[in-house]
Amino acid sequence: MYTDEFKRIGRRLFAEGLVGGNFGNMSVRSGDGFCITRTGAYLDDPGEPVFVPLDGPVPKNASSEYRVHREVYQKTRHNAIVHAHPAHAVALSIITGEIIPRDSEGVILCPVIPVVHGVPGSDELAMNISDSLSLSKLAIASGHGTFAAGKSLDEAYLFTSLGEHACRVLILIQQQN
């Protein structure tokens, strides 16, 4: 279930340099839970996703960020999540508390990108990301990576790409000053 969709989006993430190695994960809401990539999966060939219920025990082979995904699905109406590690977004998240895009797409689609804190895989990060994604489609965990959500994996991918593009533009502007 969802294997082809996960592979298609994972390949886009790799091609655009938004993930590397086995960094990142994806999920799609399904019934009374969600399907998420396996822990340690390479997103360009993620294999069969794991079903995680919204309540109850979590399979041991589910991604270590299942807490974030679970909390987002419990608090919002989003149907898909992409967690990536785009370098420019991660770099800016270390030095600022929020990112204000200056490129036209960023200004229109995501005028403020919140930066939140929490240890990867922690309940704190899950709460902070889910609070941000209840108001937006994109948030960045400081020093860790982006979490984008939407009605589909395609939409979550687009917001991941948009966030990295906005951060690249900001870094280029800063280099000119």
Secondary structure in CASP SS format (residue, H / E / C, confidence):
PFRMAT SS
TARGET T0000
AUTHOR 0000-0000-0000
METHOD secondary structure of the structure
MODEL  1
M C 1.00
Y C 1.00
T H 1.00
D H 1.00
E H 1.00
F H 1.00
K H 1.00
R H 1.00
I H 1.00
G H 1.00
R H 1.00
R H 1.00
L H 1.00
F H 1.00
A H 1.00
E C 1.00
G C 1.00
L C 1.00
V C 1.00
G C 1.00
G C 1.00
N C 1.00
F C 1.00
G C 1.00
N E 1.00
M E 1.00
S E 1.00
V E 1.00
R E 1.00
S E 1.00
G C 1.00
D C 1.00
G E 1.00
F E 1.00
C E 1.00
I E 1.00
T C 1.00
R E 1.00
T C 1.00
G C 1.00
A C 1.00
Y C 1.00
L C 1.00
D C 1.00
D C 1.00
P C 1.00
G C 1.00
E C 1.00
P C 1.00
V E 1.00
F E 1.00
V E 1.00
P E 1.00
L C 1.00
D C 1.00
G C 1.00
P C 1.00
V C 1.00
P C 1.00
K C 1.00
N C 1.00
A E 1.00
S C 1.00
S C 1.00
E C 1.00
Y H 1.00
R H 1.00
V H 1.00
H H 1.00
R H 1.00
E H 1.00
V H 1.00
Y H 1.00
Q H 1.00
K H 1.00
T C 1.00
R C 1.00
H C 1.00
N C 1.00
A E 1.00
I E 1.00
V E 1.00
H E 1.00
A E 1.00
H C 1.00
P C 1.00
A H 1.00
H H 1.00
A H 1.00
V H 1.00
A H 1.00
L H 1.00
S H 1.00
I H 1.00
I H 1.00
T C 1.00
G C 1.00
E E 1.00
I E 1.00
I C 1.00
P C 1.00
R C 1.00
D C 1.00
S H 1.00
E H 1.00
G H 1.00
V H 1.00
I H 1.00
L H 1.00
C C 1.00
P C 1.00
V C 1.00
I E 1.00
P E 1.00
V E 1.00
V E 1.00
H C 1.00
G C 1.00
V C 1.00
P C 1.00
G C 1.00
S C 1.00
D H 1.00
E H 1.00
L H 1.00
A H 1.00
M H 1.00
N H 1.00
I H 1.00
S H 1.00
D H 1.00
S H 1.00
L H 1.00
S C 1.00
L C 1.00
S C 1.00
K C 1.00
L E 1.00
A E 1.00
I E 1.00
A E 1.00
S C 1.00
G C 1.00
H C 1.00
G E 1.00
T E 1.00
F E 1.00
A E 1.00
A E 1.00
G E 1.00
K C 1.00
S C 1.00
L H 1.00
D H 1.00
E H 1.00
A H 1.00
Y H 1.00
L H 1.00
F H 1.00
T H 1.00
S H 1.00
L H 1.00
G H 1.00
E H 1.00
H H 1.00
A H 1.00
C H 1.00
R H 1.00
V H 1.00
L H 1.00
I H 1.00
L H 1.00
I H 1.00
Q H 1.00
Q H 1.00
Q H 1.00
N C 1.00
END
